[in-house]
Amino acid sequence: MKILLAGTPNFSVSTFTKIIENFEVVGLIAQPNKPVGRKQILTEPPTVILGKYHKLKIFQPERINDIFEELKMLDFDVLITMAYGQIIPENILKLAKKGSYNIHGSLLPKYRGAAPIQYALNNGDTETGITFIEMVTKMDAGDILFQEKIKIEPDDNLDSMLEKLSILSSKYIVDWLDKIANNDFQKKPQEESLVTFAPKITKDDEQIIFDTMDRTINKIRSLSSVPGAYIILNSNNQRMKVFKATKQVVKNAPEIKCSDGFVYAIEFQLAGKRKVFLK
């Protein structure tokens, strides 16, 4: 079975590695290289580094439709996307002879969209998971083929959940694709009445505002460590990023006033300064 991959961040790497090791991969599509860090060094996405290591054919178009003719020549059976970053148009979805499928980081139909893990943490959910769906032109709306759950622990944050869900996906992907190859699966339509959305996080979403202690901590968890939640300290608009906070009083920890008390920043960073870690 010939597979074409489309994904960009490190979140996709473990799963793509398993696919590359167990199936014939004819190419990998990722977003273009982006400037990274203070020096804005043009950097290849993690999946591109993986693809080059395995000598795969790499595509990094600004718009995926720009490479339609090249993809058509690949003659592949299955398209797998995982955190690619662009909507796949119908003409490309139809190129895959056995179907086009997406690996999504939530228990669909909950949290369709770009930031499902952030929303699960921000809302204080106690479980999430990975959903393998058939791709359609409507975002994350295709039929469900496979789904696996995982607990969200109280000390989990965005970093830890990205790692856990990446591992969870890689654990099951070979079995799922074997079932695709053998037509050994059933599709289940998503229940539209249960749909919720997780749109892309904006700068305004990153700001810590006057809220309850629990919701403040959840917001910090959902954005740690990238991009990091922030609080405005003074009238000069000085910002402090907060990566971890607790309800327990900690010596020298900055206080964050909430509607029902205070939380204390124990991992934080002022603009232009090093990150501070308090026990």
C-alpha positions in Angstrom: 0.0 0.0 0.0 1.5 3.3 -1.1 1.0 6.2 1.4 1.5 9.9 1.0 2.0 11.9 4.3 1.1 15.5 5.1 2.2 16.9 8.4 4.5 19.6 9.8 5.3 19.8 13.5 7.1 17.4 15.9 3.6 16.1 17.0 3.5 14.1 13.7 7.0 12.7 13.8 6.5 9.5 15.9 3.4 8.5 13.9 5.1 9.2 10.6 8.2 7.2 11.7 6.0 4.2 12.3 4.4 4.5 8.9 7.7 5.0 7.1 9.1 1.9 8.8 6.1 -0.3 7.9 4.7 0.9 4.6 5.8 2.3 1.3 5.8 6.0 1.6 5.9 7.9 -1.7 6.2 11.4 -0.4 5.8 13.9 2.4 4.1 17.3 2.3 4.9 19.9 5.0 4.5 23.7 5.4 7.4 25.9 4.0 10.4 26.6 6.2 9.8 29.3 8.8 12.0 31.8 10.6 12.5 30.6 14.2 13.9 32.2 17.4 15.2 35.7 18.1 17.6 35.6 15.2 14.7 34.4 12.9 16.8 31.6 11.4 15.0 29.9 8.5 14.3 26.4 9.8 13.0 23.2 8.4 9.9 21.6 10.0 10.6 18.4 12.0 8.7 16.2 9.5 10.9 17.5 6.7 14.0 16.5 8.7 12.5 13.1 9.2 11.6 12.8 5.5 15.1 13.7 4.3 16.7 11.2 6.7 14.5 8.5 5.0 15.2 9.9 1.5 11.6 10.7 0.9 10.3 13.0 -1.8 9.6 16.3 0.0 7.0 18.9 -1.0 6.7 22.3 0.8 4.2 24.4 -1.2 2.7 27.6 -0.1 -0.6 26.2 -1.3 -1.1 22.5 -1.7 -3.0 22.9 -4.9 0.2 24.2 -6.5 1.6 20.7 -6.5 -1.6 18.9 -7.7 0.0 17.6 -10.9 3.1 16.3 -9.1 0.9 14.5 -6.5 -1.2 13.0 -9.3 2.0 11.3 -10.7 2.7 9.6 -7.4 -0.2 7.1 -7.8 -0.8 6.5 -4.1 -3.4 4.5 -2.2 -3.8 6.5 1.0 -3.2 10.1 2.1 -2.6 10.5 5.8 -2.6 14.0 7.4 -1.6 14.9 10.9 -1.2 18.5 11.9 -0.4 19.6 8.4 -1.7 23.2 8.6 -3.6 23.6 5.4 -7.1 22.5 4.3 -6.8 19.7 1.7 -9.0 20.5 -1.3 -11.3 17.8 -2.7 -9.3 17.3 -6.0 -6.3 16.1 -3.9 -8.4 14.1 -1.5 -9.7 12.1 -4.4 -6.3 11.1 -5.6 -5.9 8.5 -2.9 -7.4 5.2 -4.3 -8.2 3.8 -0.8 -9.1 7.1 0.8 -7.7 10.2 2.6 -7.6 10.2 6.4 -6.7 12.6 9.2 -5.3 11.9 12.7 -6.9 14.5 15.0 -5.9 15.2 18.6 -9.3 15.1 20.3 -12.3 12.8 20.8 -14.3 14.0 17.8 -16.9 15.4 17.4 -15.5 17.4 20.4 -13.0 20.1 19.5 -13.0 20.3 15.7 -10.3 22.7 14.6 -6.7 23.8 15.0 -6.3 23.8 18.8 -8.1 20.7 20.3 -5.4 20.0 23.0 -5.3 23.6 24.2 -9.1 23.7 24.5 -9.3 20.4 26.4 -6.7 21.7 28.9 -8.3 25.1 29.2 -11.7 23.7 29.8 -10.4 21.4 32.6 -11.2 18.1 30.7 -10.1 14.9 32.4 -9.8 12.9 29.2 -9.0 13.3 25.5 -7.7 11.1 22.7 -6.8 10.5 19.1 -9.4 10.1 16.4 -8.8 8.7 12.9 -11.3 10.1 10.4 -12.1 10.0 6.8 -11.3 13.4 5.3 -14.0 15.5 3.7 -13.8 19.2 2.6 -15.6 20.3 5.8 -13.0 20.7 8.6 -12.7 17.6 10.8 -16.2 16.5 9.9 -15.6 13.1 8.3 -16.7 9.7 9.5 -14.8 8.2 12.4 -12.9 4.9 11.8 -10.9 4.5 15.0 -10.6 6.3 18.3 -8.5 5.9 21.4 -8.8 7.7 24.8 -6.3 8.9 27.3 -6.5 10.5 30.7 -5.5 14.1 31.3 -3.7 14.3 34.7 -3.9 17.4 36.9 -0.2 18.2 36.2 -0.4 17.8 32.5 0.2 20.8 30.2 0.3 21.4 26.5 3.8 19.9 26.2 3.1 16.7 28.0 -0.2 16.2 26.2 1.3 16.7 22.8 3.9 14.0 23.7 1.3 11.6 25.2 -1.1 11.9 22.2 1.8 11.6 19.7 2.8 8.3 21.4 -0.8 7.1 21.5 -1.2 7.7 17.8 2.1 6.0 16.9 1.1 3.0 19.0 -2.1 2.3 16.9 -1.3 3.6 13.5 0.2 0.5 11.9 -2.8 -1.6 13.1 -5.2 1.0 11.7 -3.5 1.2 8.4 -3.4 -2.6 8.1 -7.2 -2.6 8.6 -7.5 0.1 5.9 -5.4 -2.1 3.5 -7.7 -5.1 4.2 -11.0 -3.1 4.2 -11.4 -4.3 7.8 -13.2 -1.3 9.4 -16.5 0.4 9.9 -17.2 4.1 9.6 -19.3 6.0 12.1 -20.8 9.4 11.2 -20.1 12.1 13.7 -23.1 13.2 15.8 -23.6 16.8 14.7 -25.5 17.7 17.9 -22.3 17.0 19.9 -19.9 19.1 17.8 -17.8 21.7 19.5 -14.9 23.8 18.0 -11.4 24.6 18.9 -10.3 27.4 16.7 -6.7 28.7 16.4 -5.4 30.4 19.5 -5.0 34.2 19.2 -2.8 36.7 21.1 -5.9 37.8 23.0 -6.5 34.2 24.1 -3.0 34.0 25.6 -3.6 36.8 28.1 -4.4 35.9 31.7 -7.4 37.9 32.8 -9.3 38.2 36.1 -10.9 34.8 36.5 -11.2 32.0 39.0 -8.1 30.2 40.3 -8.9 27.0 38.5 -9.6 28.6 35.2 -6.4 30.7 35.5 -4.3 27.6 36.1 -6.0 25.8 33.3 -5.2 28.6 30.9 -1.6 28.5 31.9 -1.5 24.7 31.4 -3.1 24.9 28.0 -0.4 27.3 26.6 2.7 25.9 28.3 5.4 26.1 27.1 4.6 27.5 23.7 3.5 30.2 23.3 3.0 30.7 27.0 0.2 32.6 28.8 1.0 36.1 29.8 0.0 38.8 32.3 0.4 42.5 31.9 2.2 43.8 34.9 1.9 47.6 34.7 0.7 50.6 32.7 3.8 50.4 30.6 2.4 47.2 29.1 5.3 45.1 30.6 4.5 41.4 30.2 5.4 38.3 32.1 4.9 34.9 30.6 3.7 32.3 33.1 4.3 28.6 32.4 3.2 27.0 35.6 1.2 28.2 38.6 -0.1 26.8 41.9 -2.7 27.7 44.5 -0.1 27.1 47.3 1.8 30.1 48.6 5.4 29.9 47.4 8.1 32.3 48.7 9.1 34.9 46.2 6.5 33.7 43.6 4.6 36.5 41.8 1.0 36.7 42.8 -1.8 36.6 40.2 -5.0 38.0 41.5 -8.1 35.9 40.7 -11.8 36.3 41.4 -11.6 33.8 44.3 -8.1 34.2 45.6 -4.5 34.2 44.3 -2.4 31.8 42.3 1.4 31.9 42.4 3.7 31.8 39.3 6.4 29.2 39.9 7.7 29.1 36.3 7.7 32.5 34.6 9.7 34.8 32.4 9.9 38.6 32.1 10.6 40.1 28.6 14.3 39.9 27.8 15.1 37.8 30.9 15.8 34.2 31.6 13.0 31.8 32.7 12.7 31.5 36.5 11.9 28.2 38.2 10.7 28.2 41.8 10.0 25.1 43.9 
